[in-house]
């Protein structure tokens, strides 16, 4: 795992955007497209706003969600709402952003639909070019939260959680995360310091540390680095 420690969250967002541009150009050159899954969070939205202004092969970019809260369309709890807002100045068409179908009555069927969308665009098995992940102060990443049965899913790429912080979630699972070609962690804030240390030490008692590290890069601000 490569780790870069930067001055502040704004610098983290800018550098992370530059990494995405580099990965996108490489993927398009090698495979003709760039498939990218993004998580939510304040610094990631800054990262995506920075990305939207950059020159990259946008016509060959396909954006997926790492996770999403079960909530109505346009609800401020939805990652999709801010994802679209953050990328609105980019040349991406609406059809290049694949929203998790969390408004379906049958959420289990929704997980299968999203997994099928992944396979249709990415291939079978689905191998994403880059997955962006955050790190929770409880050690979760994506919506792979401590103690939830979703952690044990090994035969599906998309799963459902129980209620966590007031909402059920739909999330990518370990199998597809660990097949990705590149993992980009964006970690900011002093409340993440303990968990970042445990992630670096491969403490698999936290969900985040069960994500493969050989292809991972961590972009962190100084506040998130343990003293």
C-alpha positions in Angstrom: 0.0 0.0 0.0 1.4 3.4 -1.1 0.6 6.3 1.3 0.8 10.0 0.5 0.3 12.5 3.3 -0.6 16.0 2.2 -1.2 19.3 3.9 -5.0 19.5 4.0 -8.3 18.1 2.6 -8.3 20.5 -0.3 -4.9 19.3 -1.5 -6.0 15.7 -1.0 -9.0 16.3 -3.2 -6.8 17.8 -6.0 -4.2 15.1 -5.9 -6.8 12.4 -5.9 -8.4 13.9 -8.9 -5.1 13.9 -10.7 -4.6 10.2 -9.9 -8.0 9.5 -11.4 -7.1 11.4 -14.6 -3.9 9.4 -14.9 -5.7 6.1 -14.3 -8.4 7.0 -16.8 -6.0 7.9 -19.6 -4.1 4.6 -19.0 -7.2 2.5 -19.0 -8.6 4.1 -22.2 -5.3 3.6 -23.9 -5.1 0.0 -22.9 -8.7 -1.2 -22.9 -10.7 1.6 -24.6 -12.7 2.6 -21.5 -12.4 3.6 -17.9 -14.7 2.2 -15.3 -14.7 3.9 -11.9 -16.7 3.4 -8.7 -17.0 6.3 -6.3 -17.9 6.6 -2.6 -19.5 9.5 -0.9 -18.2 12.1 1.5 -17.2 15.8 1.7 -13.7 15.4 0.5 -14.7 13.1 -2.4 -17.2 15.7 -3.6 -14.4 18.2 -3.7 -12.3 15.6 -5.6 -15.1 15.1 -8.2 -15.6 18.8 -8.6 -11.9 19.1 -9.3 -12.0 16.2 -11.7 -14.9 17.7 -13.6 -12.7 20.6 -14.7 -9.8 18.4 -15.9 -9.1 17.1 -19.4 -9.6 13.4 -19.6 -11.3 11.0 -22.1 -14.8 11.6 -20.7 -16.6 9.9 -23.6 -15.1 6.6 -22.5 -15.7 7.0 -18.8 -18.3 4.9 -16.9 -19.1 5.9 -13.3 -20.6 3.5 -10.8 -21.6 3.9 -7.1 -19.7 2.1 -4.4 -22.7 2.3 -2.1 -25.9 4.2 -1.6 -28.5 4.8 1.1 -32.0 3.5 0.6 -33.9 6.8 0.2 -36.1 8.5 -2.3 -34.7 10.2 -5.4 -33.2 13.6 -4.7 -33.1 13.0 -1.0 -30.1 14.8 0.6 -29.0 11.5 2.1 -28.4 10.0 -1.3 -24.9 9.8 -2.5 -26.2 10.1 -6.1 -27.5 13.6 -5.5 -24.1 15.0 -4.7 -22.3 12.8 -7.2 -24.3 14.2 -10.0 -24.0 17.8 -8.7 -20.2 17.4 -8.3 -19.8 16.2 -11.9 -22.3 18.5 -13.5 -19.6 20.6 -15.2 -18.0 17.6 -16.8 -18.9 16.4 -20.3 -20.4 13.2 -18.9 -23.8 12.3 -20.2 -26.4 11.1 -17.7 -26.2 7.6 -19.2 -22.5 7.3 -18.2 -23.4 7.4 -14.5 -25.0 4.1 -13.2 -27.2 4.7 -10.1 -27.8 2.0 -7.6 -31.6 1.1 -7.8 -32.4 1.8 -4.2 -35.9 3.0 -5.0 -37.1 -0.4 -5.9 -39.6 -2.2 -3.7 -37.6 -5.4 -4.1 -34.1 -4.4 -3.0 -32.7 -7.8 -3.4 -33.7 -7.8 -7.1 -32.1 -4.3 -7.2 -28.7 -5.8 -6.2 -29.0 -8.3 -9.0 -29.8 -5.6 -11.5 -26.9 -3.5 -10.5 -24.5 -6.5 -10.6 -25.8 -7.2 -14.1 -25.1 -3.6 -15.1 -21.6 -3.9 -13.9 -21.1 -7.1 -15.9 -22.6 -5.6 -19.0 -20.2 -2.7 -19.0 -17.2 -4.1 -17.3 -17.3 -7.8 -18.2 -17.6 -11.1 -16.4 -16.4 -11.3 -13.8 -16.6 -7.5 -13.2 -13.2 -5.9 -12.9 -13.3 -2.2 -12.3 -10.4 -0.1 -13.3 -10.5 2.0 -10.1 -12.5 2.0 -6.9 -12.5 5.0 -4.7 -13.0 4.3 -1.0 -13.3 6.3 2.2 -12.7 5.2 5.8 -15.2 5.5 8.6 -14.2 6.3 12.2 -15.6 2.8 13.0 -13.4 1.2 10.4 -16.1 0.7 7.7 -15.6 1.3 4.1 -18.2 1.4 1.3 -21.2 0.3 3.3 -19.3 -2.7 4.7 -20.0 -2.0 8.3 -18.9 -3.7 11.5 -21.0 -6.7 12.5 -23.3 -6.7 9.4 -23.9 -9.9 7.5 -23.0 -8.1 4.3 -19.3 -8.6 5.3 -19.7 -12.4 4.7 -21.0 -12.2 1.1 -18.6 -14.0 -1.1 -20.7 -15.0 -4.1 -22.3 -11.6 -5.1 -20.8 -8.3 -6.2 -23.6 -6.2 -4.7 -25.3 -6.6 -1.4 -27.7 -5.0 1.2 -27.0 -4.0 4.7 -29.2 -3.8 7.7 -30.0 -0.3 9.1 -26.9 1.7 9.7 -27.0 5.3 10.9 -30.7 5.3 10.2 -30.7 3.8 6.7 -30.3 0.5 4.9 -27.6 0.6 2.3 -26.8 -1.0 -1.0 -23.1 -1.7 -1.5 -20.4 -3.3 -3.6 -19.0 -6.3 -1.7 -15.5 -7.6 -1.1 -15.4 -9.8 -4.2 -15.7 -7.0 -6.7 -13.7 -4.5 -4.6 -10.8 -7.0 -4.4 -10.9 -7.7 -8.2 -10.4 -4.0 -9.0 -7.2 -3.0 -10.8 -6.6 0.0 -8.5 -8.0 1.1 -5.1 -7.8 4.8 -4.2 -8.4 5.6 -0.5 -9.2 9.2 0.4 -8.9 9.8 4.1 -9.1 13.1 5.9 -9.8 14.3 9.4 -8.3 13.5 12.8 -11.2 11.2 13.7 -9.8 8.8 11.1 -6.3 8.5 12.6 -6.9 5.4 14.6 -8.6 3.5 11.8 -6.0 4.6 9.3 -3.3 3.1 11.5 -5.2 -0.1 11.7 -5.8 -0.1 8.0 -2.0 0.3 7.4 -1.3 -2.5 9.8 -3.8 -4.8 8.1 -5.9 -5.2 11.1 -8.7 -7.3 9.6 -10.9 -6.9 12.6 -12.0 -3.7 10.9 -13.9 -4.1 7.6 -11.7 -1.7 5.7 -8.6 -3.8 6.2 -10.2 -6.7 4.3 -9.8 -4.8 1.0 -6.7 -5.8 -0.9 -3.7 -3.6 -0.4 -1.3 -4.6 -3.2 -2.9 -2.3 -5.7 -3.9 0.5 -3.2 -2.9 4.1 -2.7 -3.9 6.2 0.3 -4.2 10.0 -0.1 -4.4 11.4 3.4 -4.2 14.8 5.1 -1.9 15.4 8.0 -4.8 15.3 10.5 -5.6 11.7 9.7 -2.1 10.4 10.3 -1.5 9.0 13.8 1.0 10.9 15.9 
